[in-house]
Amino acid sequence: MGLTIHHLGHSQSDRVVWLCEELGLTYDLKKYDRSPVLAPKDFKALHPIGAAPVIEDTTASHGDIKLAETEACVEWICNVHGEGKLLVKPGEKNYADFLFYYHVTNGTLQPAVGRVMALQMSGMKKGQPTLDRYEAKVYQVLDLLNQRLGDVPWLAGEEFSAADIMIIFSLTTMREFCPIDLSGYKNLLSYIHKIVKRPAYQRYLEKGDPDLDIEKYIQGPPPPIFPAFKSHM
């Protein structure tokens, strides 16, 4: 069986499919459609956490593994199958930058975006202090990213890394669930356009989310809301 990627369509597990393509790995892809918004029961049953991504690996020397959480999956694949590629190691240039930008996505940006989405779903409107506070946190991170990408081509510095793989979901597909406007973020938009042109990203799209019209996700204004999610907004 080898390495299996369980990918929920239009979700953060896109990072893991894309990572495997960047590393040129052989893997088995199992795709699941949202039902209609959240993961279907058979996906939730894969792991106690019940969320994407999930990977299975029967090549491990110490036995078969089943793993969830994006950073865990990325690090496992890079270290076990990718000979450490796309990870910056202690002692290497830009190690501290890599650590920060690798973790800022799920440590700060994605939680803030998730809170904004939840508050909007609850009926909270712009101008209310709680919503405004979390929206400000989202744009605080976007400001930082935009500034960073005006100085270096990739988040960790001169080389493409797993930090870049981590960030893109929040800047593209996530915006169909929480409409974040990137207009005015020139450096960030140029970076996103550069990312989606990568051959490995194109292969992920073809295999993992062929129905995703990526051109709608890389503009300043947010893409259309995910159809089944409209009633929740």
Secondary structure, DSSP 8 states (H G I E B T S, - for coil): --EEEEEETTSTTHHHHHHHHHHT---EEEEE--SSSS--HHHHTTSTT--S-EEEES--TT--EEEESHHHHHHHIIIIISTTTT---TTSTTHHHHHHHHHHIIIIIHHHHHHHHHHHHTT--TTSHHHHHHHHHHHHHHHHHHHHHHH-SBTTBSS--HHHHHHHHHHTGGGGTS----TT-HHHHHHHHHHHTSHHHHHHHHHH-TT--GGGGSSSS-----GGGGGG-
